[in-house]
């Protein structure tokens, strides 16, 4: 056993340059395989464990240069602390991606994915890599913030802008408390880090994430749009919805239905959605139908149709809205919360021609 530990330690030392990023990616992949629902007890336990372990690892690592762990059990594992930080950081980041990858509107989450990629490779771009304390605590605050924006709505069974702000304030306070505690406990940290600059960076990230939320650049957590389809017909049989819609070409893998919608005047048009929400969370949402006016060159709101969703179903709460007497041209349906936050956008073009028939028409059960 001791020989195996020695070999592992030698292997880590030999590949020290690449070990942190490898541990980050291992955390990411592990969560991709094991996590599924934020309201599941297993998921909550894992995320709480990751965040607590990351906090402890940061504390131990930042006091390492002060000789605090000399002649203690922790001294044996000092060289593994950067790897632990990367693993738990990767695990928390991957959870955010997993829960939001369910959304059909990637355009609303692309900002986060950019941040995630930057975070993933930041240790290779900075000379000091993970030993850079500014990077450490900035990344910590980012994953801390995302954790609480998921976790608190699940606990209180309610979500709105006030809860998002409250989640951010809790994250801000806990991160600043950890930074100040480490700063006061570690002389080496005080030499390397300017406390005001560090706290300023964290507060700046807090403002940035809230700005993203305000401008709908990230979806309202923890809701996610699983499915969004513009359909020719919808039938409900017991607890199953049978949806008839025009399927996309194989190369349009990012869309769920064909862009051009062949419409016969006088017939109804449907938009079907399934929205994931945690168990026992009730929320009012709406389908906001918009038409692009060729006269004003602007999107005009045609109708807001509201309905209540209830969380708990794996595939999301199903619902649909229907319109008749639709006009030819470009349309989109914004799936929004009662606060106006966008869960996703379903866009299509209505083509009215009595000589045309719907193409690649399929019927699918939801």
N, C-alpha and C positions, 0 to 999 in steps of 0.2 A: 504493500500500500504506500509506504513511504517512498519507494523507488518510483512508483507511478506519479506521485505528487511532484517529485523532483524532475521527472521527464516533462511533465506538463509545465512546470515553472521554466525549464530550459527552453521549451518550445515557445512560450509566451515572450521570453526575453529575446529570442532570435527573431521573432516576427513582431516586435514591439511597435514598429511603425504602422502596421496595418491592423493590429489587434483591436484598438478602440472602435474603428469603423465596422469591423467584423462583429463585435459585440452589439453595437447599435443595430445592425441589420438582423442579427439573431433575435433580438427583442422584438423587432418589427415583424419578422416572419412568424415567430411563436404566437404572437397575439392574433395574427391573421388566421391562424389555424384553430385557435381556441376560443376567441371572443365572438359574440354574436349579438347580444342584446344588453343595453346599458341597464335595464331594469332587472336583469337576472342576478340572483344572489352571487353566483360564481363570478360574474363579470365585475360586480361591485367590490367583491373581496379582493380580486386580483388587482384592480386599479388602486384601491386603497393601499394594498401591500406595496405596489410599485412606487407610489408617491411617498409613502413613509420610508421605504428603503432608499429612495433617491435622496431624500432629505438627510437621512443618517449618513449615507455615503459622502455627501457633500461636506457635512460637518467633520467627519473623520479625515477626509482628504485634505481639507484646508488647515487642519491643525497638525498634519503630519510633519511639516517642516519645522515645527516648533519643538519637536522631540517629546510630544505629549504621550506617545505610545511606546516609548522605549521600555524594554523589559516587560512588555505586556503581550497578551495573546494577539492583540490587534497588529502588533509590529510584524508578525509573520505574513500578514495579508495586505500590507501597505501597497505593494506594487500592483495589486489587483483592484484597488479602489477606482482608478480611472476607467477600468473595464466595467466595473459595476455601474458607475455613473452612466456610461454609454448604453449599457444594456437596459437599465430602467428608463432612461430617456427615450430610447427607441421603442420600448414597450408602450409607454404613455402616448407617444406621437402616433404610433400605429393604431391605437384604439380610436383616436379621433378620425383617422382616415377610414377605418372600418365602418364606423357608425354613419359617416356621411357619404361613403361610396354607394350607399343604397339610393341616394337621390338621383333622379333622372336629369337634373339640371346641374351639370358639371360646371357651367359658367358661373354659378353662384358660389362654388367652393374652390375655384381655381386659385384665388388669392392664398388660401390656406395651404394648398398643395405647393405653391411656390415657396412659401415660408418653410414648409416641411423639407423641401429639397435643399434649400439654403442651410437649414439646421443640420441636415444629414451630412453635408459636405463641409460645413464650416470649420470643423477641426482640421481639415486638410488645407484650408485656405489661410488659416491663421498660423503664424510661426510657432506659437506656443501651444497650439492645439488645445486639448482639453485642460491643460494646466492654466490657460488664460481664465482668470477668475471672472472677468467681465462676461465672457462667453458662457461660463458655467451658470451664473445666476440669471442672465438674460434668458437662456434656454429653460432653466428651471421655472422661471415665472411664466413663460409661455405655456408649458405643459401643465403647470399648476392652475392657471387660468382656465384652460380648456377642460380640465378635470372638474372644477367646481361648476362650470356652466352646464355640464351634463348632470352632475351628481345632485345638486340642490333641487332642480325641478323634479327629479325622480323621487326625492325624499318628500317634498311638500305636495306632490301630485298636482302641480300647477305651474304654468309658465307664462311670463309676460316680460316686458322690457324692464320693469322694476326688479324682477328676480334676476335677470341677466346682470343688471348693474350691481345688485347685492352680491352676486357670485363673484364678480370682478373685484369688489371691495374686500371681500373675505380673502381672496387670493392675494391681492396687493398687500394687505396687512400681514398675512402669514409669511409671505416672501420677505418683506422688509424686516420682520421680526427675526427671521433666520439670518439674514445678511448682517444685521446689527449685532446679533449674538455672536456670530463667528468673528466679526470685525473686532469686537471687544475682547474675545477670548484668544485671538491669534496675533502675536506681534508681527509674524511674517506676512500675514494678510494686510495688516495696516501699512506695511512698507510698500506692498505691491499695488494696493487698491486705494483710490481716493473715495471715501465714503459718500461724499456728496455726488460725485460723478456716477457711482454705481446706482445709488437710489434714483438719480435723475434718469438714467437709462431705463430702469424698471418702470418708473412712472410714465416715461415716454411710450414704452410698449403698451402699457395699460390704455393710454389715450388712443394709440393706433388701433388696437383691437376693437375698442368701443366705436371708433370711427368706421371701421369695416362693418360692424354690426349695424350702425345707424344708416349707412348707405347701401345696405343689403348685399354686401360683398361676401358675407358668410351667412348660411341659412340659420334660421332661429332654432337653436338647440333646445331639446333633443328631438324635435320633429324632423322627419325626412320623407321626401316624396319618393315612394317606391316605383309607382307606375303612373304614366300619364299618356292617354290615348284619345285621339279624336276618332269617333266611331260612326258607322252608318246605322247600327241598330244595337240595342241593349235589351236583353231579356233576363229576368230573374227567376230562377227555378229553385225553390226552397232557399238554401243558403249559398247558391252559386249564381254568379253573373256570367252570362254568355255574351261576349262582345264581338261584334262583326266589324272589322276594320281593314283598311288597305295596308298590306305588309310592305316594308321597305325592300329595296334591292339589297343584295348581300353585302355590298361594299359600304352601305350606309349603316354600319353597325351601331353608331351612337344614337340612332333614332328608333323609336318604337313603332311609328306609323309613317306612311308615305307622306312626303311634303305636300304634293298636290292632292286635294280632296275633290273627287268628282261628285258634284252635287246636282240633284234633280230639283228644280224649283217646286216648293210646296212640301218637300219632305223635311223631316226633322234631322238635326245634327246634334250629336252627343259628344260630351267630353267626360271620360271616365278617369278617376284617379284612385289610387290607394296610398294612404298616408300613414307611415309608421309613427306611433306614439307609445311611450311607456305605459305599463298597466295602470288602470284607474285614472289616467290623465284625460280630462275632458277639455276640449278646445273648439272654439268656433273658427271655421275657416271659410273661404269664399273662392268661387271661380269668377275671376274678373275677365269678361269677354271684351276684347279690343279689336277694332277694325282700323286699318290704315286708310285714311281718306285721301284719294288722289287729288281732291280739290284743295285741301289745306296742307297736304304733305305731313300730316301729324297723325299719331295714334289717338283714336277717339274711344272712350269708354262707352260700350253699348249696354252692358248690364253687369251688375254685381249680384251673384246668387250665393247666398250663405247657407251653410249647414253645419251641424255639430258632429265632431268626431270623438270616438272613445278609444283609448289606447288599450293595448294588450294582445292584439292579433299579430302573429309573426309577419304575415304578408301585408300588413297595414289595414287601416279602416277604409272600406270601399264606399265610394259615392260617385254620383254623376249629375250633371246638369244638361239641360236640353234647350236648344234654340230652334225656332222656325223663322221663315222669311229672312234668311241670311243673305247678305249681299256678296257679290263676287269680289275677289281680291284677297289681300293679305290679312290674316287673322292671327291673333295669339290669345291664349288664355293664361293669365297669371294665377297661380295657386297661392293664395296669401292668407296670413293670419288676420285676426281682427285688428291688430296693430298696424297692418299694412306691410308686414315683413314677407318677403317672397320665398316660398318653398321651392318653386320651380315654374318654368314657363313652357307651355305647349304651343308651338307655332305651326302654322299650315297655310296653304293657299287654296281658296275655294274657286273651283273652275265649274262654271255652269254651262253645260252643253248637252242638249238632249240626245245628240248622236254618240256621246261617249258613255262607256260603262266603267264602273270601278275596276281597277287593276289589282291583281294579286289579292283578291278579297279572301280573308280567312276568318274563322270563328274560333275564339279561344275562351276558355273558362277561367274565371278568377274567383 
